[in-house]
Amino acid sequence: MSSGRDEKHWRFVTSHTQVLLCIARNPEIRIRDVADLVGITERAAQRIIADLVEAGYVARKRVGRRNHYLVKTDVRMRHPLQQTHEIGELLDLLLAPTESAEAPDDSELTKRRAQRADAASKGEPSER
């Protein structure tokens, strides 16, 4: 059994997938909110969204001062082992409602912002 200090900080789902999930849940989400939910910087969120747009998974439309996103669920996955599957299949799996998990809401964003503000006031490094 390993201690908390020895744990690796990796995930099964990449940041690109996490950002795509945020956009699929809320097509009008702000980059700041994507970054907060995923646990990355706003610049990283911008870069990932640009990657997703360039690869054709997401379309971006400017509406006033905000962006509106559209996930193109019929685009095939990129890796050769999954290229027979469309990205919509993955989203359907990961966004499927479960009894124990709910989609993050404004209270989750508020909680994460408060944690970061508290850490910053104490001079601790950010989790990002």
N, C-alpha and C positions, 0 to 999 in steps of 0.2 A: 504494500500500500504506500503510495507516495504522499508526501506532505504537500500542503498548498503551495509552498515555494517551488516545488519541483514540477508543478503542472505546466504543460505546454499551452500556450494561448492560441490554438488553432481551432478552426471550426470546419464542419463538413460542408457548409454552404458558404460560398465565397462572398466577398463584399459586392461584387457585380450582381450576384443573384439577390442579395439582400436589398440592394438599391432597386432592382427590377420589381421585387415584391412590394416595396414601399410605393412605387409608382402605380403598380397594378391595383393596390388597395385604395389609393387616392390620387387620381390623375392631375389634381391641382396642387399637390404637395409642394411646399417650398424646399429648396435645397438645404436650408438651415435645418429643417425638420427631418429631412432624409439623413443628414449627417448625425443629428442627435439620436435618431432611432438605431442607426447602423453602428454608431460608435466610431465614426471617422471624422476627419476634418471636412469643412465645407469645400475646400479646394479639392480634396479627394473625391467628394460626392460629385462636384462639377465635372471632374475628369472621367469618372465612371459613367455619368450620364452622357457625356460626349462620346465615349466609346460605344455605348448602347445605341445612340442615334446613328453614329457612323456605320455600325454593323447592321443596321436596319431593324433592330429589335424594338426601337422606340421612335416615334415621331414626336417632334416638339413644335408647338404652335404658340406664338406670342398672343396673349389676350390682355390688352391693356398693359399693365406693368408686371403681369404675372405670366408664367409659362403654364401651358396645359399640355399634358403628355398623353400619348396613345400607345399602348403596348400592342405590337403586331404579333399576335399569338400564333400565326401560321408560319413564322420563320423557323427554319430548321436549326437545331442546335449545332454548335461549331465543331466539337470534338468528333473525330472519326468514329469513336465507339457509340456516340449518341446521335449522329447526324441523320438517322432514320426517324428521329422524333422531333416534333415541333415544340417550341418553347412553351406553348400553351399547355401542353401535357404536364410539364414540370410545374407551371404555375397552378394548374388545377390541383395537383397533388399537394403542393405546399400551402395553398390558400384554402384548402378544404376545411370547413369548420370541424372542430373536434370538441368533445365535452370538456376537456381540461385546458384548452388554449383559446384565447381570444386575440383578435387583432389589436395591436397597440393603439391607444387613443390619446387624446390630449392630456389625460392624467399621467400617462407614461412619459410623454415629452416633458411635462412640468416637473416630474420627479427627477428625470435625468438632468435637466437644467439646474435644478436646486442642488443636486449632488455635485455638479461641476463648480457651481458658484461657491459652495461650501469648501470644496477642496482648494479652490483658487484663493479664498480668503485666508486659508491656513497655510498657503504657500506650497501645497502639495502639487505634484505633476498631474496633469489631466489624464484620464483613461484612454484618450484617443491615441 
